[in-house]
Amino acid sequence: MTQTTTGPVAAEMTRRLTEALSPTRLDLVDESDHHIGHAGHDGRGESHFRLEIEAEAFSGLNRVQRQRLVYRALGDLMHERVHALSMTTTAPGE
């Protein structure tokens, strides 16, 4: 499994996604430094992320259903720490 983790928020996101979805590929990149001065950037960092994740759990689901699984796995992090999450979700073989 591919994995990119930076700080503690990214590490927790990776842990939760791995536990909930058992991904075969997970690439999480902190892009917060690209958003300094923009809405949602509060100076703590780790607020804007790009996620590429592949998991069997996404098989047969549409894009919205897949995103809901990701949001459910991340839970309170999406309300408390993460301002923006860009994601690409795929099933194996896609």
Secondary structure, 3 states (H helix, E strand, C coil): CCCCCCCHHHHHHHHHHHHHHCCCEEEEEECHHHHCCCCCCCCCCCCEEEEEEECHHHCCCCHHHHHHHHHHHHCCHHHHCCCEEEEEEECCCC
